[in-house]
Amino acid sequence: MIDRLVQIEQERLHSLGYDTVVTPSSIVVDEKEKVLSLANESLIMTGIRIGNNDLVADTTTVQLISPTESIECTQRELSQMGTSINKLFKTFLIIKVKTKYENVPDFRLDFIRVSPVLKT
C-alpha cells in the first residue's frame, strides 16, 4: 500500500511538471505540540519508534492533523498498526501529544517524504 501511495504522489507531481525525490524521513517529537509546514511535499507515515517504558505505560495519546488525514490514538495503538498505518499528509502537519507527564517522553515518527523537484 505504501508503494501505491508513493506512486500516486509521484504521478500527481509528474502531471504538474515536476520530478520527484523519495526519501525516508523521521520526526522527533519532544514537545506537546509541533507544527510542520510541508509546502509541496507529502509525508506518508510508516511507523513510530518509542521507548519500552512508554509503550507499557500506554498513557500517551498522539494526534496527527492535516488537511488530507487525521488520526488520534495511543502510542501503543499506533505501534500495533505497524506498516499498515498508510496515512498521507499534505500542506501541513500538526502533531499534538497528550500525556500525564510534565515533559513529553521523546519518540520518533517515521515517514516517507515525496518531494517535487524541477525537471532539468
Summary of the structure (lengths in Angstrom):
residues: 120
radius of gyration: 15.2
end to end distance: 29.9
largest distance: 51.0
contacts: 337
relative contact order: 0.34
helix: 24%
strand: 52%
